[in-house]
Amino acid sequence: MSQILQNPLFIKLGATLFLLMAVLAAAFILLKYLRRQLVSNEQDSKQRVSVDNSAFTLLAYEGVIRKLKEQEKELERLRRSERDQANESASMSEAVLSNLGSGVVLFNTVNLVRQANPAAKALLGYASASGLHSRDIFRGVSQVRMPVTTKPAGSKSESPSQLLEAIDTAIKQGTTFRRIEADYRTPTGELRVLGITISPVRSSSGEALGAAALISDLTEITQLSQQMRLRESMAALGEMSAGIAHEFKNSLATISGYAQMLQNGADANTSTLFAGKIAGETTSLARIVTDFLNFAKPQGLQREPLEILGMVKDCAKEAGVQLMVENCPEALTVLGDPTALRQAFSNLLRNSAEAARPGEAPTVKLSGASTVMSTTITLSDNGVGMPQDQLSRIFIPFFTTKAEGTGLGLALVHRILTEHSATIGVSTNESGTTFTIAFPPSISAANRANIAAQPE
């Protein structure tokens, strides 16, 4: 054994083995150390990544918070701007309403006053109007005048209730009512004429919020208008009286002349001739008086649906006028008295026949139209026309441009049409004269059978 241990080869082999083991041990230790380092580095890396991710998340969150705060500031600025604009608009609206010369009354959906500006309070005579009902605000109204085309359905003519019905209709149906006139007595007893416009008030979505009444004082204007009408009536009366006096003067002069010649003596034939002249002038005077009385006395009109085109055609035949119908529906219906309207159209067409140019056949072009607002008829003749300065006087009784005639024809036409709530306009030039007649809204075929004749 000792020999083996002392053997150099064994010693070298042992040394080599020991060295190899030492190297393996060192390698093992080194590997273990390296493995520990790798694990440690991996954990450090994960920690760093976690820290980096947390930092990024924190930075992103802080950015979002910062943007939200900026947006909140912008929203607050916009809200302040809107509040300022709303306050400015409210202040402006209040200033406008307070300084507006016309009265404004706002009603809610149950006809209670929400707001009334100072002008409205002054016009109506109320120190405070808020909370009052429309019937309380307008209880001083004694009479209402409204255009025929804007009257609420079923309302009574000239009734104060028309105003309250108009407010109800404006709220519920969104209808606007213009040119209403009301005779009003304030709580202190002052009489006023009010001009009122009723308009619906709607939200941006179309929801009914109430109605607004715009009120103006027409008292002074109405008084001036009445004075002007009185002056015009007096002027017309003066011209009419002058016409009557002229007719009577001419006839009386003729009668007086023939009477004097009879008084001075004449043979039988001459006396008979003079007596005939006197009788003729007496008859002429009686006709003038009769025509004037027929013009002056009121007529009880019977209202019924009338096909106006057929009536005008008949009148044209009777007057000897060629009628040319252009742009006129066959079913052109108005509500009126057949006898009175036939007389009116006959007078117009006879005038056209008498105004015809020498050698030309009298011709009248007729056109018509019917809308929800009116039924219109236009008659244009081919006559010689008339001077422009006479147009304003042609409807005055006893005014005439003819050598013969009483001057009551067009005056009677005007009166008949006025009694039918119709208007007549006239224009003239060297090519002829045109009369335009506008009746109230025409009657639909569905309603004609339900309309009975009723006295005015």
Summary of the structure (lengths in Angstrom):
residues: 456
radius of gyration: 50.7
end to end distance: 163.7
largest distance: 216.5
contacts: 1241
relative contact order: 0.06
helix: 54%
strand: 21%
